[in-house]
Amino acid sequence: MASGADDHPPRLFGTDSEVRRIAAGLLARSLPRPQWTHEAHLAAVCVLILEHPELVLEQELPGIISSYNIAVGGVNDSTQGYHETLTQFWLANARAFLDDRRDGSPVGRINRFIASPEGRRDAPLRHFSRDRLFSVEARLGLVEPDVMRFPWDSHAAPAPQL
């Protein structure tokens, strides 16, 4: 599979405060839109997992991201904005990665995730066909993988009630 991931080397972060600022900006709906990159998505999810156990992310993250999108001038509909299957994929993927690698600072753990095969932009395509992943059904609801089961199913928190 041609990923194009090598065309976009991952942007790693320098400090714990930098990744915390991204997560805080997401929660406050104030992170500038150009800073909401793939790496920022992963950093924010990781910080929320590591430092906000009071949040039930499988249930709350959809609303957080959707309202962030609106706050920065975006739209959430059947073709753009919030994507349920990708959000739940990255959340479970990040949980599994962080659970298996408990050593180091938050930024170190987050950077290892971003630089790993599990953090690559094309990671979901190891589990979902392109047609299934980018379908309206997958954007608006949670769909099961059609290529390969998740190796971290035992780590995943219960799926949100849809």
N, C-alpha and C positions, 0 to 999 in steps of 0.2 A: 504494500500500500504506500503510495507516495503521500507523505504527510505534509511537506512544506514546513515542518517544525524547525528544520535546520535553517530555513530562511529567516527565522525569528528567534535568535538566541535568547534564552530567558533573561529577564531583568531581575537581578537579585537585589536584596535590600541590605542596607548597611547597619542598621541598629534596631533594637527592640522598639524604641520610640517611633521609628518610621513605620513599622507594621502596625503598631497600636494606633497611630494617627490615621492610617487608612481605615481600620475597623471603626474607629470613632467617627470618621467622616461618613462612612456608610450608615452607621446608626443614626447620626444627626442629619442625614440626607444633605450633607454639605461638601462632600468630596467633589472637587471639580471633575466634570465628566471626562476630560482627556486623561485624567489619572486613573480611570476605572478600566484598567487593562486586564488581560488574562492573569498576570501575576498579582495584580491588586485583588482580583476576585479570590484567588487562592490564599493570599496573605490574610485578607479579611476573614474568610471562613476559618482559617487556622487559629487566628487570634480569638475569634468568638468561641471556638471549641475549647481552646486552652484556658481562656480567662473569663468566660461568661457562662459558667455551668447553670446559672439560673434560667438561661434561654433554652427552650425546647426548639432547637434549630430546625429540625425536620418540619415542624409546624410553623415556626415564626419567621424563618428566613425568606420564604416566598413573599410575605407581606413587606418585609424590610427591603428586599431588592425591588419589588414592584413600586413601592412608594418612593424609593430613591430614584428610580428611572423617571417617574413623573416629576419629581422635584428638580431634576436637571434638564427638563424639557423633552424627555423621551416619551415613548408610547409603549404600552403593553397590550398587544393584540395577537392575532393568530399568525402574524408574520414577523414580528419584531418585539424586542424588549424581553421581559421575563420568560424563561424557559424552564418549566417544571422538571423535566427529566434530566437536563444538564445540571440543574441546581442540586437535585438529590444525588446524582452521580458524584459530583465533586465533593459534596458534603460527606458521603459515605467513604469515598476514596481518601479524603483528607483524614477522617477519623481513623481509618485503618492504618494509614501511614504513620500518623502521630502515635497511635497506640503501640505500634511495633518499634518505635524509635523514641524512647523517652529521655534520652540524654541530650544535654546541650541547652543553650539559650533558646527562647522562642524564635528569634530571627535565624539562628542556625538551623533549627528544625524546619522552619518554613522554607529557607533557601534550599535545604536538601530535598524537600518535597518538590519545589518548583523545578529543580534541576534533574529530578529523577524521571524515569519513564512514566511513572504514575502521575506526574505533574505536567507532562507534555500536552500541548493543545490537542493533539490527536488521540490522546488516551481513550476517550469515549468510543472512538471508532474501532477499538479492539473488541468491543462488546456489542455495539450496535451497527447495523448497516447504515450507510449514509441516508438512504430513503426513510428508514424508520426513525432515526435520530432527528432528522430535520423535518419531520411531518408535523402537521398541525396538531395531531393527537399527542405527540411527544412534547410539544411546546405547552399545550394547555393542560396536560395531565401526565401522570407518571406511567411510563410504559416499560415493560420488561425487555431485557436485552434479547436480540435475535441472532447474535453471532457467537458469543461466548458468555457463560455465567461469570459472575463476579467472584474472584478468588477471596474476597473479603466479606462474603455474605455473613459469616459468623460474627463479624465485627459490627455490622450495620445495626443501627438503632431501628426500631420499628418504623415502617413506612408511615407517612402521614395519612390520616383519614381523609379521603377525597369525597 
